[in-house]
Amino acid sequence: MAEAIVRLVDISKVYGSGETHVYALRSLNLEIHRGEYCAIVGASGSGKSTLMNVIGCLDRPSTGQYYLDTEEVAQLTDSALAYTRNRKIGFIFQQFHLLPQLTALENVVLPMIYANVPPRERQTRAREALEKVGLGKRLHNRPNQLSGGQQQRVAIARAIVNTPVLLLADEPTGALDSQTTQEILNIFRDLHQQGMTITVVTHEKEVADQAQRVIHVKDGEVIRDEFNTLLCPA
C-alpha cells in the first residue's frame, strides 16, 4: 500500500470547557494514502467540517497526533503550520475566494509569492495550471468576467500550482449547477489519474460517488469507510 499522506492518531477536538464542552471529533483514527481520491461525508454537525479543518492545518486538535506527509504537525508553531499548509496543501472552497481586483493569472500566481517561487517561474507555472483546467484563453479575465464554473477552475489552478501533496476540497460544487458540477468532477478525475491525492468534503451523493473511497462521519467518529470497487484499481 502507498504511504500515508494523512495519518490521524486518536484525534479529538473539544470546543468549550467544563459542563459546556462539546466533542466535535472523538478519538478519531484515519489514514489517507498517496494517490487516493477520497470523499468525507456526513450530516450537518457530524464533524466532517472540523475534520477537514484539522486535515488542512486550519485548526489544531485538542488531543492526538497528526502526521502530514510523515511530518508531525499538530504541535507546530502558527508560522510553521502556515508554511506547511502553503507548501503541502491545495485548498478549494465552495465560494472560490478569488481576489476580485486580480486577473485569473494573478490569482493563480499568488500562492507562489508566499512560497518564494522566482517571478519568471511563477508566470510559467500559473499559465500551465490554467491551461490544465481549460482556461488558457482566460488568463487576463477578472472573476466578474467569468462564470461560476470558470471561477472554480481558477481556484483549482491556484490550488495545484504549488504541486501540493494533498488537494483538499470543501463542498467544491455546492454553488454550481449539475452540468458545471460534472465538469469540475471531470477535472478532479483527470488530476487524480495524473497521480494527485484528493480529498473532497461533501454532502452531495453524486460528488461522493466519483471518489474511490467514501469515509462516513457521524458524531465526530468514522462510522463507515468503504471503497468503490468500480473505481479502485485491482
CORUR-V539409 format. One record per helix or strand of 2 or more residues. SS is the DSSP state (H for helix, E for strand). FROM is the first residue (numbers start at 1). TO is the last residue. If there is no record, write none. Layout:
ss:from:to
SS:FROM:TO
SS:FROM:TO
This chain:
ss:from:to
E:4:15
H:18:20
E:22:33
E:37:41
H:48:55
E:63:68
E:71:72
H:78:88
E:89:93
H:104:114
H:119:132
H:143:145
H:148:160
E:166:170
H:178:193
E:198:201
H:205:208
E:213:218
E:221:227
